[in-house]
């Protein structure tokens, strides 16, 4: 890798501009950055230990209802991605969309809505249905295909389970089972193609293979005998509806037709199974869904369209439809679905697991937290009471194990038990319930069991969150200490506010010893309680951090003296402005429109700043005559207009344009491919103007190789525009993803990482090259208006660089670099920088604000359901969660890179060390993170809990990510790859 050369004259100009700058105190920046990265990783991971540790415990005794079950076998249909309203509502001609299932709920079975929890994804949904508990986020993050934690399930407790469907779901219930009795039959992963002609073929595959399986059993005595055993489960996972919903949206013809396919398939399978067993009346059927889907074809969050799923149960041991004259629910679905006369029995998703266990007489899953929905059962009151008692004992077993674990790892004088379920209370509940059952007081027994279940669940939550306050305070202390230390580093090494005072060796030794003793006491306290190793990190981290803070006590004293010498109004004003700015950033995580307000304030910043500068100048000339002051002021403003007004006008216009994006709908809800194509053409037009301008300029250093790189980038933009248009046309016509388009897309992605490094390192040339390369990839990942976002954002970044040059005049820097000839390559040679000023805090805030705008400008990426699979259709249509997730991350990263490169340019052109400004950025980000740390909550709706935690994780990830972006921006702006040049051979 070689850096291009410049003329000696340009080097002299560059160095002359640098010489007036003042040196700063040297410090071990790489070590500091590494320490910061490590500390923030600890802060980020801690939230998962505090709020997302696995709730599972092991060592319980299986609990089984002692009475004979009503069914010998159970058939579970899970229609992946099926919304409750899509199944229950009538067509425009008042006919049911699924006639067979409608007839079942009206004549043969019970029905209701199964309420899922966030995140509404396939894996946690199926675990809740089949295992009866809600997975923690750390398990979901480990993917669909493996079990990050060992858990029990209805399948594991059954004698035999046969399952058909997706390779992403079935294997996780076969792994870790005791014995070899869970069998899976999966189609290939390549079959899950969003661009396929008809995704309903996935469901047809399942139905066909179930039929052939039963037909083959007639000639296979071993299989036939196994099928006729008790406690058999048949699981049919139907993915077609989910795939069609992602590809075509839930209101599409394809989605609705797929529901009909499922309805017909369920009818055929149910009839075939009944005939196979001679209509013995010992088969129970359940149809439900793992999650719903938004109107724009995504899921993951807590919208009712995602959390409300259908539940229809019929067959052996199941209640027949219950006719009612009236029933009350907060929603108006019953009237819309014309089901107001059929009793609706709503359940939580985890309640389905104990229902299945009760129907076929297997032990309840050991980790289940579901409550048996008795109204679905058609059995004796005695059976219901015994089943409910089994359910209560099974959950109480988990509570007892959890309590014992916590009691063993806590000092006796510090242990506070869950008083409502003391040992005596547990015995009292169990004795009284058993007595009620013996006295045939079944209703009283059921009521008591429900009370016991609720208390046991509260107790499980109590012990699961037992250390939360203790760990939270430790992390908060570390947070405050780290932020304080970074502020002290900035003041000590990058300002002139303090004097360097070396502490005596004796004082340093005493201080070190004191903190070392505190650390040893904490470690001993954790050791005798046999706490996990992560507790040592969280609790001991504040010790060295606060040691570093206290060690800088002279700096704190100097800073306090300087602050006391300032006018109190100025200090309060500065704090208020800083507080307002950070609160705007915090609010933007909840309300995207806050970014619009901030950008509109930014739009007026140039004019306000320049008028303030002029006003300050007039205050310093109090000895002048009044008329002379105004004449001088008018002259200055006229001179200012010549150099400043055009740039300020463009800045204002671009701020207003960018402010429109947060007001638009979240990306993916309204696809607009023509707009993406128009953006590609606009980018191409801007490139042509830039090329024409470059050709007209007298640039001695322009070479044919540079022009070739420029043409390659323009060609890449052209191809991306074509691929986006042709790919979506092909998918619309159900012709799949063209192979040539897929190859071009991946080649464009790879080349976009290399082409910027082939361009000249002159400031605007390199930044424009980065924009063109990244735009070609961003276009391929766009489905609507978001394609315009990087273009407008980059325009604002270019103007921002110019505006900061104007701001340099305020600090008396007489020699400003000419941006047209500024070279990034020589910025790395700078060893002397100026000290930071108050205005640099504003620069850092601008950077953080633009980073947040880059993240939330086109949608709340914090919400899983804002991801539209159509974004990746130019690269692949076959379901691959990790590749699709990687492409989504890349789409989010591209605006980050653009902002980071612009910030790098601002730093080097304003004669600032990149580390000094970055430390200010770190302080702003950490204060935001501390906000969200205290806003994390574990009460309220699951959506509120998930949102509060996701905000903290996001802002911490942004902080860590900005550290990495800082290095990436330096790489993209300063390094250059030289193309091999042809050697000319001369004939002799």
N, C-alpha and C positions, 0 to 999 in steps of 0.2 A: 504494500500500500504506500503510495507516494503522495506528498502534498505538492500542489502546483506551485510554481515559482512566480514571483512578481518582480517588477523592475525595482532598481535601487531607489529611484525617486519616490515611488509609492511607499517603500519601507521607511524612508526618512519622514514623510508626511505623517505616517501612522505613529512613529515613535515620538515625533514632536507633540502630537496630541496627548500622548500618554505621560510625558515627563512632568507636567504640572501636578499630577496626582500624588497623594500622600500615602506612604506605606502604612500597613496595619501590623499588629502583633501577630506573629506566626503561631499556628496551632495545628495539632494533628487532626486535620479535617477527615481523612479517610477513616481513622479510628473512630472519630465522633459519629460519622455517618453510619458506620457499621454498628456501633452501639445503639444509635437511634433506631436503626432497622430492627435490631434484636428486641429492643424494648417495646416497639410498636407491635411486633409479632406476638409478644407475650400478652400485651393488652388485647389484641384481636382474638387470640385463642382462648383467653380467660373467659370470655362471654359464653363460650360453648360449655366450659366446665361449670359455670355458674347457672346458666339457664337451659343448656341443651345436653346435659349429661344423661346417659341412658337410664330410663326409669325401671328397667328390668332387674329382677332379682331371681336367684335360683335357689333350689333346695326345698321347694314346696312339695306337698303330697298331692297326687292327682285326686280330684273329687268327682264322683259319678253318682247320678241319681239311682237309688236302689230299686226302683220300680221298672218293669219292662217298658221299653220305648214303643211308640206307636208305629215307627217306620223301620224297615230293615235297610233301606238305602236312601240316599239323597242325591238329587241332580241339581247342581248349581250352575246357572247361566249368568255370566257377568258380561254385559254389553258395554264394553269400554267406551267412555265418553258420551253415554246416553243421558240426555237431560230429562228431568221428570216431565216438564211441560211438553217436550217433543213426543213423548210416548203417550201421555194421557190426553192431550188436546185432540179435538176433532178436526178433520179437514174442512176446507171451505164449503163442501157439500154436506156437512154435518155427519159424515161417516168416520168411524174410528180409523186412525192410521195403522193400528195393529189390531185387526179384528179378533184374532184368536185370544190374545192377552186381555183384550177388553171384555170378551165373553167370560174369561176365567174370573176376573175380579168382580164381575157382576153376578156370576152364577155359582162358582166353585171354590173361591179362595178369599183370602184377605189381602188388603193392599194398604199402601201408605207411602210416605216419603222417608228416605234414609238421609239423615243430615250428616254430611262429611265434614272434616276439619281441614284447615290449612296446614300444609300445602296440598292442594287438590291435584295430586299427581298419581300416576298409576301404581307405583310401588307402595307408598303409604296407604293408598286406598285399598289395595288387595290385602295388605297386612292387617288392616283394621277389620276387614270382612272375615278373613279366614283365621287370624290369630287373636283378634279381639282387643288389640291395643294400638295406640297411636305412636308411630315411630318418631324418634327425635330427629332433628334436622341433620345431625352428623351421619346418621344411617342413610338418609336420602342422598346425601352428597357423595356417598361411596358407590352410587350407581344402582342399576336395576338387576345386575346379574350375579350378585354375591350377597351373602349375609354378613354384614359387619358385626352383628351380635346374634347370639344363639337364642332362638325363641321357639316356643311350642305353638302348635296349630291344630285345627280340627283334622287336617290331613294326617298329621303325625299320630293323632290319637285313633284314627280309623283303622280298620283291619286291612282294607285295600282302598287306594285312591288311584283313579285313572284320570288324566287330564290332557286336554288338547288345546292348542293355541299358540301364543306368541313365545318365542325363545327369550324374550326380555322378562317375562313374568313367571312362567312355569318352573324353571330350574330353581328359583330361590325357595320354593316350598318343598323341593325334593332334597336339596342339600341339608345335611345336618339332621335328617329324620332318623329315628331309632328303627333299625331294620330296613329291609328292602321291600317296601310295600307301597311306595308312591311312584307311579309310572307317568312319564311325560311323552307326549307326541307333538312335536313342534314343526312348523314350516320353516323355511330358511329365512334368515334376517333380510335377505335381498327382496323378499316378497313384500315387505313393509314399505312400499313405494308410494310417496305422495303424488307422484306424477303418473301413476298407473291409470289405465283406461277405466278400471272399475275396482275400487278397493273392497267392494262387497265380496269379492272372490276369496278374501281371507276367511270370512265367515262361512262361505260355501265349502271351503276346504275342511273346516272343522266339522260341519254337519256330515259331509261325505265320509270323512274318516271315522266318525263315530258309528255311522251305519255299517261301514265295512268291518269295523272292529266287532260289532255284535254279530254280524253274519259269520265272521271267521270263527267266533267262539263256539258255534254249533259243531264245528269239526275239530275243536280243540278241547278235550275233556278237562284238562287242567284249568284252562281259562274259564270254561263253563262253570266248573265247581267254584272257582274263586268269585265269579260274578253272582253266584247264588248264596254267598255267605252273608252274614249280618254285618252291619256297620261299614257299608260300602259307600264311597263318595265318587261321583262322576262330575268332573269340573270342565265346563266348556267356556273358554275365554274367547270372546268375540271382539276382535279389534277393528273390524271394518268401519263401524260407525265413527270411531275416534279418528281414523285415518281420513275418511271422507269429510269429517267436520273440519279437520286442520286444512285440508286441501281446498274445500269448496264452501265452507261455512255451514252452520247448523240449519239455516233456512234454505239451503240449496236443494235442488231436486235430488241430487245424489245422496245426500244425508237422509232425506225422507224415504227414498226408495230403499236404502239400506235397512231402515227400520222394518219395512215390509218384508225384506229378505229374512231378517232375524225372526220376525213373527212367524213366517211360514216354516222356517227351520225349527223353531221351538215346537211348533205344532207337530211336525213330522217326527222329531226325536221323542217327544212325550208319548205320542201314539205308538211308536216302535218299541219303546221301553215297556210300556204297559202290556203290549202284546207278547213281548219276550218273556215277561214274568207271569203270563197268564192272567192278567188283570187281578192280581192278588191283593191290591189295595194297600201295599206296603211301601210305596214309593212316594217320597216327598219332593216337591219341586220348589226352587227359589230362583227368581229372576231379579237382578238388581244391576247396579253400575258402580264403578269405582269412583267416578267423579263426573261432573257435567262439563259444560263448555260455554264460553262467552259467545256473544253474537258474532265476534270477529274471529272465532275459531281457535281460541287458546284456552289454557287453564293453568291453575297453579295458585291463584289468589282466593279471596273469600267472597266473590260476588255470588248472589243467590243462584244464578244460572250455572255456577260451578259446584256449589255445595248441596244443591237439592237434586237427589237422584231417586229413581223409582224403586219400589220394592213390591213385588207380587209373589205371594206364597200360596201354594195349593197342594193337595194330595193328602197322604196319610198324616193324621194327627194335627191337621190345620183347620182352623175355624172356617166355616162358610161365611159368605157375605152377611154383614149385619146391616139391616135396613134401619135408618133413623129419619126423623122428621126435621131435625135441625142439629147442627154442630158448628162450633165456633173456632176459627183460626184467624190469625192476624192477616194472612194473605187472602186474596179473593180467587184462588185457583179453583176451588170446588165448583163455583158457578161457571167459570170459564170452561172447565172440563166437563160440566154437566154430570158431576158425581156427588152432588150435595146430599143425595139420599142413601149413599153407601158409606158406612163408617170408615173414616180415614184414620189409620193407626201409624203415627209417625214414630220413628226410632232413631237413635244415634247409630252411626255406621258400625261401631264396635259391638252393638247389641246383636248383630246378625250371627256372630260366632257362637254365643251361648244358645241361640235359637237352633242352629244346626246341630249342636252337640246334644241338646235336649231331644230333638226329633229322632235321632238315630241311636241315642243311648251311649255316647262315648263320653269320657271325662272332659270336663270343661278345659279349654287351653289354660295352661298354668299361669300365663301372663295376661290373661284376659281381664279387662276392666269393664266389660260390657254387662248390662243388666238384662236378664231374660225378659223379653216382651210377652207377658202371659196372654195378652188378648189375641195373639196369633195362634195359640194352642187350643185344640179341640180335644180336651181330655178331662179326667176327673179332677175335682178340687184337691184331692189327696195328691195326685201326681203333680199338679201345679205347685202345691206347697212344698213337697219334697224337692222339686226341681229348683225352686227359689231358695230353699235352705242350702242346697248344694252350691248354688251360685254365691250365696253370702259367705259360706265357709271357704270357698275357693279364693275369694277376694281377701277375706280375713287372713288367710294363710300368707298371702303376699305382704300384708301389713305387719304380721308378726315377724317375718324374716327381715323386713326392712328395719323394724324397730330394734331387733337384736343386733343387726349389723351396725347401726348407729350407736347403740349402747356400748358395744365392744370397743368402738373407736373414739369414745368421748370419756373424759374424766368424770367420775361418778358425781362429784360436787358441781359439775358444769352441765350435767345431762338434765334436760327438761322434757319429761314424757308428754305424750299427747293425752291429756287428761280425760276427754270424753270416752276413750277406749283403753282404760287401764285394764290390768289383768282381771280384776274382779268384775269390771263391767263386761268384758268379753265373755266370761263364764256365765254371768247373769243373762246376757242376751241369748246365748246358745241353749241354756237350760230352759228358759222361758219359751223359746221357739219350739224346742222339742216337746215340751209339755203341751203347748197349744195343738201341735199336730196329733199327739196321742189322744187329746180330748176332742179331736175333730173340729177344732176351731181354726179352720184353714185360712179364713180371711184375716184373722188376727195374726196368724203365723206369717202370712205373706207380708202384711204391713210391717211387722217387726223385722223381717228379713230385709226389706227395702231400707228401713232406717239404719240397720247394721251395715248394709252395702254403702250407703252414703257416708256414714262415719268412717268406714274403712278406707274409702277413696280419699276423704279429707285427710286422714292420717297418713296415707301413702304420700300425698302431696306435701304434708307437713315435714315428714322425715326426708323426703327427696330434696326439699329446699332448706333443710336445717342449717347448712353452713353458708347460705346465700348472703346474709348480712355481713358475716365475718369476712368472707372473700371479697365482697363488694367494697367494703371499707378499705381493705388492703390495696385493691386496684386503684381506688380513688386517691389514696395517699400517694401511690406511685405516680399517678397521672399528674397530680398537682405539683409534686416534687420535680418531675421531669420538665414540665412546662416552665416552672420557675428557673430551673437550671439553664434551659435554653435561652431564656430572656437574659440571664446574667452573662452567659457566654457572648451574646450579641453586644451587650453594653460594654463588656470588658475588652473585647477584641476588635470591635468594629465601630466604636464611638470614642469620643474624647471626654466622656462624662466622668470617668473615674481615673484615679491614679493607681499605678501598679504598686502594690504593697506586698512584700513577701512575708508570710507568717513565719514565726520562729519555729525551730525544730521541736522545741518542747511543747508548744501549743498544738502543733500538728500531731505529735505522738499521743498526747492526751485525748485529742478529738477522735483520732483513729481508734484508740483503745476503747473509748466510750461506745462508739458505734459497733465495734466488734463484739463487745459484751452484750449489747442489745440483740445483735444477730444470733449469738449463741443461745441466748435465753429463748428467743423465738423458735430456733431449730430444735432445742431440747423439748419445748412445749409440744411441738408437732410430732417429735419422735415418740414420746411416751403415749401419744394418742394414735400411733400407727397410721398417720394421714398419708394420702397418696403423694407421690413425688411432685406432682404439679402444685400442690399446696405450698411446698417449700419455695418454689419459684415465685408464686404470687405474694407470699407473706414476707419473703426476704428481699424482694426487689426494691421496696421503698428504702431499705437501710442504706445501700450504697448511693442511691439517688439523693437522699436527704443529707448524706455525708458530704457529697459534692456541693450541695447548696450551702450548707453551714460553713464549709471550707472557704466559701467566697464571701464571708461576712464583711470584710473591708469594702468590697464592691457594693454590697447592700447599703452600708453606711454612707459611702460617697454618693450613691444614687439618691438616698433619702435626703441628704443635704442639698443636692442639686434641685430636687423636686420642691423642697421647702422654699428655695430661693425664687422659684417661678411664681408668676401671678396665679392665684388660685382659680380664677375664671378660665384661664387658658388650659389648666390641667383638667378641670371638670369638662370643658368643651371637647377636649381631645378624647377623654374617656367616653363621653356620650356618643361621639361620632363613631368610635371603635365599636362600642356596644351595639349601636344601630346597625352598623355594617355586618357584624357577626350574626345578629338576630335575623337579618334579611337572608343570610346564607342558610341559617337553621330552618327558617320558615319555608324556604324553597324546597326542602325535602318533603314538606307536607302539601304545599300549594305551589304548583309550577308557575302560577301567575305572578308570584313574588319576584321571579326573575325578570318579568316584564317591567315591573316597577323599578327595579334596580337598573335595568338597561336604559329606561327613559331618564332616570337621574343621571346616568353616565352621559347621555346625549347632550346634556347641558354643561358637562364638566369643562370643556375647553373655554367657553365664553366666561363662565363664572370664575375660573382660575385666572384668566388673563386680566379681567377687570379687578380681581382682588390684588393682583400684582401691581397694577397701576395705582390702585387706591393706597397701597402700602408706600409706594414711591412718593405719593403726594403728601402723606403724613410726615415723611422725613424732611420735607421742605417747608417747614412752618415759617421760616423767615422771609419766604418769597411773598410778593404781593398776590392777592387773590386772583386778579386777572391773569397774571403771568403763569400761575399754577394751571389754570384751565387751558391756556394756550399751549403750554408744554404737554399737558395730558392729551389734548386733541391731536397734537403732532405725533405723539407716541402711538396713539390708537391708529392713526392713518398709516404709519409705518408698519404697525403690527398687521393691519388688514392685508397688506401686500404679500406678506410671507405666511400668514397664518389662516386667513379667512377661508381659503379654498380647502385646506386640510380639515379645518374644523367643521365645515359644511358637510364634507364627505363622511367624517366621523359621526356626525349627528344622524345623517341619513342611514348609515349602516347600523347604528345602534337601534334606530326605530324599526328597521327591517328585521334585525335579529330578535327584537322584542316581540315580534308577531308569532314566532315559533312556539314559545311556551303556551300560547293561548289556543293553539290548534289541538285537534284530537290526538290521542296517543297513537304512535306509529302502528300500522298494521290493520287498524279498524276500517280504513277506507283506502284500499289500494288504488293507485293512480299511475299506471305504467307510462301513459303518454307524458306525464309530467317528468318522470325520470328520464325519458328520451329527450325531452326539451332541455332538461338540465345538462345532459351530455352534449347537446348541440351548442348550448350557451358556453359551456366550458371550452369547447373546441373553437368557438368564435373568439373568446378572450385570448386563447392561445395564439390564434392567428394574428390578432392585433399586437400581442407581445412580441411575436416573431418579427412582424413588420417593423416594429419600433426598434428591435435589436439590430436588424439589418441596416436601418437608416443611421444608427449611431456609429460613430467612428471608434470602434473598440479594437485596438491593436491586438488584443489577446484572444479574440474570438477565433476559434479553429473549426475545421470541418467536423472533427470528432464531436465537438460540443453541439453543433447543429444536428448531427446524426442522432444524438441522444434526445434532443428536443423533438425531432421528427418521430422517433420511436414512441415517445410519450404521447404525442398527438395521435399516432396510430393506435395506441393502447386505449385512449379515450374513445376513439371511433369504434373500435372493436367491442368495447364494453357496452356502448350504446346499442350497437346492433344485437349483441348477445342477449341483453335484457329484453329487448323487444321481441326477438324471434323465439326465445325460450318461453316466455309467457304466452305467446300465440300458440306455440306447440302444445303446451300444457292445457291451454284452454280448449284446444281441439282433441285433447286426450291422446296425443301422439308421443307423450313422454319427453324426457330431457334429451335433446340431440347430443350425440357423443362429441361432435366437433365443438359445440358450444361449451360443453363441460371441460374439454381440453383447453380451449382458449381461456376460460375462467380461471383455471388453476395456474396456467402459465402467466396470466396477468397478475395474479396474486403473488407469485414468486418474483416476477420481474419488478413489481412495485417496491420490493424491499431493496433492490440492487440499483435501479436506474438513478435514484437521487445521488448516490455516491459517485456516479460518473459525470455529474454536472459540475460546473465551476463553483468554487466556494465563496464567490462574491455574494453579499448578503441577499439581495432580492432575487438573484438568479437561482441560488440554492433553495431559498424558501419557496419560490414558484415551482421549481422542479419537484420538491417534496409534495406540494399541493397536487400537481398533475398526476404523479405516481399514485398517491393515495386516493385521489378522486376516481381513478379508473377502477380500483377495487371497491370503493364505496358505492359506486353506481351499480355494480353487480350485486351488492347486498341491499339495495334500496327497493322499496315497493311503492313509494309515494312522495309526499312533499319533503321528506327528510333528505332527499338527494340534494336539495338546494342548501341545506344547512351548512355543510363544510365550506361551500363556496362563499356564502355571506360571512361566516365566521372568519375565514381566511382574509377576506377583504378588510374586515374590521381589525384583524391582527396587523396587516400591513400598515394601516393608518395609525394604529396604536404605536408602532415603532417610530413613525414620523412625529407623532404628537409628543412622545417622550423626549425627542430631540429638542423640540421647542421649550420643554420644561427645563432643560439643562441651563438655559440662559439665566434662569432665576438664581442659580447657585454660582454665577460668575465664572463659568467655564468658557473661556473666550474662544478656544479652538474646538469646534465640533467636527466630528468625522463626516466626510461626505459619504452618505449612505450608498450612493451609486457605485463607489469604488471600495467600500468597506469589505474586508476579506475575513471570513470566519477563521480561516486557517491560522492567521497571525494573532487572533484573540487569545489563543492558548499560550502564546509567548508572554503575555502580560504578567508581570510580577509585582507591579505597584498599582494599587487601586485607591480611590478616594474613600474617605469614611462615609458611613451612611448618614442620611439626613431624615427628617421627619417625613418628607415626601416619598421616601423609599418604602415606608409602611403602606402608603397608598398604592404604590406599584405592586407590592406583594399582595395586597388585598384584591387588586384588579386581576391578578393571575388566578387566585383562588376562586374568585367569582366567575371568571371565564371557564375554569375547569368544571365548576358545578354546572354552569350553563351548557358546556359541552356534554355533560352527563345527562341532564334532565331536559335539555332544550327540545328534544323530539319525542319525549315520552318518559314515563317513570320506569326506568329499567329496573328499579328496585322491586317492582312487581313482576313476578314470573310470567303472568299472563299477558304482558306487553310484548312478548316475543312472538313474532309472526313467522311460522315455518317457511312462508313464501319468500322470506328474505334470503334464504340459502338455496333456492331452487336452481339458480344458475350453476351451483357447484355440485349439488346432489339432491336427489328426491327420496332416496332410500333412507328409512329411519335409522339414524346413527346419533344417539344423544350427545356423545362426547365431541364428535366432529362438528355437529350443528352448534353445540355450545361454544366450541372454540371459535367458530366463524362469528357467532353473536358477540363474543368478547372482542374480536378484532374490529367489528363494526363500532363498538363502543370506544375502543382505543384510538381509532383514527382521528376523531376531533381532539382527543387528548394530545396526540402527537403534534398536531398543528398548533395548539395553544402553547405547548411546551417549547417548541422550536422558536415561536415568536418571543416567548419570555426569555429564552437564551439570547436572542438578538437584542432585546431591551437591556439585558444585564451588561453585555459586552459593549454596547454602543453608549451606555450611560456611565462607563468607567467604573462599574461595580463588580466586585468579586461575586461570582455565581453562588458561592457558599453563603455570603452574608445575607443576600436577599432570600435564599432558600431557607435559612434559619427563621426568618420572619414568617415565611409561608408555613413553616412547621409549627410555629406558635399559634397562628390563626387556626390551622387545622386541628391542633390538639385542643384548643379551647372549644371548637365545635364538637369534637369527639367527646369531651367532658360533658357538654350539654346533653348529648344523646345518651351517654352512660347513665346520667341521672333520670333521663326520660324513659329508660327501659322499665317495663312493668310486667308483672306476671298475673294480672287480674284483668277483668273485662272480657270482651269477645276474643276469640282466637285470632281474628284478623288484627285487632289492636295490639295483641301481644306480639304476633309475628312481625307487624310493621315496625313497632318500637325497636325490636332487636335487629331487624334488617337495616334500619337507619344507622344504628351504631356500627354494624359490620361494614356498611357501605362507606361511612366517613373514615373508618380506620383503614379500610382497603384503599381508599383514595389517598390517604396520607402515605402509606407504604408504596402505593403505585406512583405517586409523585416523585418519590425518591428514585425509583427506577426510571421514570420518564426523564428526570434530570440528566441521567447518564446517557439515555437513548438520544435525547435532543442534542447533546454534545457530539455524539457519534455521527448523527445525521448531518449536522451543520459543519463540522470541522474536517471530517475525513473525506478523502477522495481516492477512488480507484482509477488507475490509469489504464486506458485501453492499449493493447499492444499495437505499435505502429509498424507499418510496412517499411522494410528497408529497400531503398532504391538501388538497383544494380546498374552500373554504367558499363557499357561495352567498350572494350579497348580497341 
